[in-house]
Amino acid sequence: MNDRKQQVIAKAHQLFVEKGFQATSIIDILEFSGISKGTFYNYFSSKNELLIAIFTSLGKKIDQERNHLLIGQDPADIEVFIEQLELHMAFNKRNKLLTLFEEVFVSNDPSLKQFLKRMQILHLRWIYQRFLDIFEKATHPHLLDCAVMFTGMLHHNIHYHFLAHEMDSSLKQVIRFTVERVVKMVHEVERSGDQLLDPEIFTKWLPECNKTELALEKKLYHIISALKKHMNEGIDQLEHFELLDFIQEEVIHSKTPRKFLIKSALTTLREFSGDVWQPDLQKLGEIIEAFLMEKSSI
């Protein structure tokens, strides 16, 4: 995404928070961003598409920030999960995302509502995938049910906690309390054998992400985290991290991944890598090839 388009997204985000999405006109956006109407429509077909671009851009940023917390850490460490949740909630608050969500949900626009529902499902899938990292294999068939209950518990615990303690900023305390409850709940549900939702439902909710692709996405995520752990003390750490973030973004989120750029990024990493990176880089290349083949077959 070019810098000018990203600037328009940032300015529009600021306007939507200050004035409200419905109350902000395209003329307001043009004046505040300093662009022409032709430039605006070259970037976005409508104000709705611009709002979706804001949510998409912020979603990618929080993914990167959450993943960064995993560098050099054990994915099964529940303390890391708590830190990721705290970061996510603080990110939402800082960017006033709940305000925008609420305005969309009270609107009558079906396309925006559908987009936000998809965002909710993607967040649920992230919680579910982190539960797969944290809890033992015997619990896995029940973890989607537990993820659903956890997201509801966390939302309401935060809402009512801050309603009762407006000046209390102990977000981590609320998150930890809720996580500790779900740990006990997971084992109770596993012992009961009950199941409401089969995790296979994600193939229906997210038809563009089939089961094989989801498994490859998780492998890609873990191998990139492992590489960042190896590179953590290197002189060119930032440059290497940026290359890995680019590869992950291009492979997972691009509808038409630019293979030549991915290949170039991998070549650069191989040229400047030490021996300790080579096995992981080899594995990364294999996962990317499988991922791209799976995408091209859909």
Stockholm file with secondary structure:
# STOCKHOLM 1.0

chainA/1-298         MNDRKQQVIAKAHQLFVEKGFQATSIIDILEFSGISKGTFYNYFSSKNELLIAIFTSLGKKIDQERNHLLIGQDPADIEVFIEQLELHMAFNKRNKLLTLFEEVFVSNDPSLKQFLKRMQILHLRWIYQRFLDIFEKATHPHLLDCAVMFTGMLHHNIHYHFLAHEMDSSLKQVIRFTVERVVKMVHEVERSGDQLLDPEIFTKWLPECNKTELALEKKLYHIISALKKHMNEGIDQLEHFELLDFIQEEVIHSKTPRKFLIKSALTTLREFSGDVWQPDLQKLGEIIEAFLMEKSSI
#=GR chainA/1-298 SS CCHHHHHHHHHHHHHHHHHCTTTCCHHHHHHHHTCCHHHHHHHCSSHHHHHHHHHHHHHHHHHHHHHHTTTTSCTTCHHHHHHHHHHHHHHHHHTTHHHHHHHHHTSCCHHHHHHHHHHHHHHHHHHHHHHHHHSCGGGGGGHHHHHHHHHHHHHHHHHHHHHHCTTCCCHHHHHHHHHHHHHHHHHHHHHHTCCSCCGGGHHHHSTTSCHHHHHHHHHHHHHHHHHHHHHTTCTTHHHHHHHHHHHHHHHHHCSSCCHHHHHHHHHHHHHTCCGGGHHHHHHHHHHHHHHHHHHHHC
#=GC SS_cons         CCHHHHHHHHHHHHHHHHHCTTTCCHHHHHHHHTCCHHHHHHHCSSHHHHHHHHHHHHHHHHHHHHHHTTTTSCTTCHHHHHHHHHHHHHHHHHTTHHHHHHHHHTSCCHHHHHHHHHHHHHHHHHHHHHHHHHSCGGGGGGHHHHHHHHHHHHHHHHHHHHHHCTTCCCHHHHHHHHHHHHHHHHHHHHHHTCCSCCGGGHHHHSTTSCHHHHHHHHHHHHHHHHHHHHHTTCTTHHHHHHHHHHHHHHHHHCSSCCHHHHHHHHHHHHHTCCGGGHHHHHHHHHHHHHHHHHHHHC
//
